[in-house]
Amino acid sequence: MMRLECRELGARAGGTVLLDGVNLTFEAPALVGILGPNGAGKSTLLRCLAGYRRPDRGELLWGGRPLSSWTAAERGSVCGYCPQQFAPAWDYSVAEIVALGRDRNSVGARAVDETLREHGVEELSDRRWSQLSGGERARTMLAATLVTRPSLVLADEPGAALDMRHRLALLERLKRYAASALAVVVMHDIDLALRFCDRLVLLDGGRVVADEPASGLLHAPAFEAAFGLRLQAEQRRVDRDWVIGLG
Amino acid sequence: MKARFAAMAAILVAAVVFAAMAGQDWASPQRLLRAMSGATDMESRLLLLWRLPRVAAAALVGALLGLGGAIFQGVFRNPLAEPYLLGASGGAAIGATIALLVPLGLPGGPSLAALSFAGAWGATWLVLAVSGLHGRPDTAGLLLAGVAVAAMLGALRSFLMLALSDDTVNLQVVLSWTLGGIQTPDLTGLLLLTALVAAGLALALWLAHGLDLLGLGDEQAFAFGLDPARFARRAVLIGAAIVAAAVAFGGLVAFVGLIAPHIARWWIGPRHRALMPASALIGAALVAICDGIARAILPPAEIPLGLVTALIGGPFFLLLLARRLKS
């Protein structure tokens, strides 16, 4: 089972502090949501966790081993990292993109067409990237990320381009997947985060200001401070889902 | 896919036949067949010893240009990247000029190869350093950096030629290089060129998967297990070696490295494993045809190959550039 640790993580760009002494430990299985206002350092944190960005300070461990000692190929074989932006230079087809994702660890991977079916993009198989809608693109990238059955999933706003129905479906898929893996996901929808995540980490100004089981976060005073909003949350009796009101 | 490669091979055969026929005196297919079946008349011997090796060399240089172009476009992630436009060919030509004109006291062949390679590699890195390898340089920045480097290297080459023009023996060779031109190789040269194409194709295929990943963007390529910076360094090295080989045998030939991968991509898609051999085949056919035209269009004179490819390739490039800038 995957374990992810960061100690005193710091990152800066020019004179701006992006991350400032972040200490976190994640253990599988879990679906962890990273929340925070714009510029809180969410994407930077995820990039550091994935090893794409080298932190300026602190230590990062994957499965107890310093991340710097993992080769690129080793990282790719256990991790599914889904960056926020994806703009291919060539007009690959959906099947080609998923096949490229699969090649990073073909040993334990599912077949490409099986994965396409599972993610509801099998009828798009031969479609080129330029002909896909935002939602179809997001589903394709998730399929390419999960095709190798990675034990660690890091996704940066995977649902940002999706409509409500598809966003819900995507989180349900991630939730199911995280039953046997560790998934750390940057999110913006507080209601969806409360409904699906096991644990929520709130970032503000590059620091962790709250780190709670999902339901606990709403009562943390840092929450309203971070977003600069008054929030009212109510749990529905029918399905225990959260309704968020801006007060 | 197989049918498409068969079609490409058929086009190459047709191009080679056309090129073998073309020249100051046009040769009919029957005459070509007679020459190849060992006839000993003067005309057959001329065809066999002069025209056919030249045609073969043209096709092989074209294959190198196609491969070099495909690697450059893959590394720069830009369909308008081309070794000639980005100064890599100019860098190789500087190396070759120095090797030919400056008495370095080194053996001719190896020092020419080494200096051409060093020039191509250095020029490519200069363009990369200016335009930025990471986060995908934009088209305008890339081309401007390439144009500046190419202009600089061209001026330097002219200066070297003027400064060392006492050595008139080699100046003619250097001049014809500048405009691009296939020399008729002897058997050793032809075998060496064939070996270079085989090695170039093998290396290009070795890069294919990494270039596919790089095309997804640095961050996504990283997510799929590639170290983008390290891979790009390796690919530039191999690309520069292939460009240097093409320049050593064919001089400065513009636009083939742009057109061949383009047509290949239209035809067989963006995956580099198929794109590499397809670019080589199309590049070979293109240069064979252009070299034939260069030999036949102004008899008895021969015009430089680079003029033909620039006249055909220039409009093609402008069309692509206009389409890209519009979108």
Interface residues (C-beta under 8 A of the other chain):
Chain A: R47 A50 G51 Y52 T71 A72 A73 R75 G76 S77 C79 G80 Y81 C82 P83 Q85 F86 A87 P88 A89 W90 D91 Y92 S93 E96 I97 L100 G101 D103 R104 N105 A144 T145
Chain B: R77 N78 R136 H209 D212 L213 G215 L216 G217 E219 Q220 F222 A223 F224 G225 L226 D227 R230 R265 G269 P270 R271
